[in-house]
């Protein structure tokens, strides 16, 4: 089997190299996985200044991360984004149906 989680994720095609540049690298994990009701202000502050926030958010959304602060967002905030994406995906129309019509005249 896989020796570690990184290998397993990479085998699924999920690139984890962005984590090498994350501001949270080496930070206290308890900041990002606080007890219920504890403040998330410090973790979110670290995330907001991070250069790989977009990659972190995409990882958390795609992997349905249920716990902790990822990309300065809680699970509730990420769940809202996943819901919005599902709605947008379900209402999206094929490009040929949304492209403007060109009406040709006999001139």
C-alpha distance (Angstrom), angle and dihedral (degrees) to the residues before:
residue distance angle dihedral
X1 . . .
X2 3.76 . .
X3 3.77 119.3 .
X4 3.79 93.0 -145.9
X5 3.77 145.0 0.4
X6 3.81 94.3 -99.4
X7 3.80 91.6 59.3
X8 3.80 90.8 48.6
X9 3.80 93.0 50.9
X10 3.79 93.2 45.5
X11 3.81 89.1 50.6
X12 3.82 86.3 58.4
X13 3.80 89.9 53.2
X14 3.81 96.3 -102.8
X15 3.81 110.6 138.7
X16 3.78 110.4 -143.2
X17 3.83 98.3 178.3
X18 3.81 90.3 107.1
X19 3.80 89.0 73.1
X20 3.80 89.8 71.8
X21 3.82 88.0 68.5
X22 3.81 98.6 40.9
X23 3.80 118.6 123.0
X24 3.81 89.4 -137.3
X25 3.79 92.3 61.1
X26 3.78 105.4 121.0
X27 3.81 93.8 6.2
X28 3.78 121.9 128.0
X29 3.84 106.3 -81.1
X30 3.81 89.8 -147.1
X31 3.81 87.7 71.7
X32 3.80 90.4 61.5
X33 3.80 96.7 37.8
X34 3.80 102.3 41.3
X35 3.77 126.9 175.9
X36 3.80 114.7 -95.6
X37 3.80 109.6 -74.1
X38 3.82 94.9 14.3
X39 3.79 120.5 128.3
X40 3.80 119.4 -88.9
X41 3.82 94.1 -173.8
X42 3.82 96.3 106.7
X43 3.81 94.2 47.1
X44 3.79 92.5 47.3
X45 3.80 90.0 48.5
X46 3.80 90.8 54.1
X47 3.80 90.3 48.6
X48 3.80 95.4 48.3
X49 3.81 90.3 59.6
X50 3.82 93.6 47.2
X51 3.81 122.5 115.8
X52 3.82 92.8 -148.8
X53 3.80 98.1 48.8
X54 3.82 92.7 120.9
X55 3.80 92.5 52.3
X56 3.79 90.8 46.7
X57 3.79 91.8 51.4
X58 3.79 92.3 48.2
X59 3.80 90.9 50.6
X60 3.81 92.0 49.4
X61 3.81 92.3 47.5
X62 3.82 96.5 45.0
X63 3.79 94.0 44.5
X64 3.83 92.4 43.5
X65 3.79 91.2 -126.6
X66 3.79 104.4 -161.4
X67 3.78 101.7 -172.9
X68 3.75 138.3 53.9
X69 3.76 138.3 10.0
X70 3.80 114.0 -54.6
X71 3.82 122.4 175.6
X72 3.82 89.1 -7.8
X73 3.80 91.5 -59.3
X74 3.79 132.8 113.8
X75 3.79 123.5 -137.2
X76 3.81 89.6 -98.4
X77 3.82 90.9 54.2
X78 3.82 92.0 46.3
X79 3.80 91.0 47.8
X80 3.81 88.6 56.7
X81 3.82 90.4 53.0
X82 3.81 91.6 49.1
X83 3.80 89.8 50.9
X84 3.82 92.1 48.8
X85 3.81 90.0 49.7
X86 3.81 91.9 50.8
X87 3.79 91.2 50.0
X88 3.80 91.8 48.0
X89 3.80 91.3 47.8
X90 3.80 92.4 49.5
X91 3.80 93.5 49.1
X92 3.81 96.4 42.8
X93 3.78 114.5 113.3
X94 3.78 127.8 -150.4
X95 3.80 113.1 -88.1
X96 3.79 93.5 -113.0
X97 3.79 90.5 58.8
X98 3.79 94.5 48.9
X99 3.81 98.1 43.1
X100 3.79 115.4 103.9
X101 3.79 114.5 -98.0
X102 3.76 118.9 -113.2
X103 3.78 113.2 -146.5
X104 3.76 114.3 -158.8
X105 3.74 119.1 -155.9
X106 3.79 127.7 -160.7
X107 3.79 93.0 -104.1
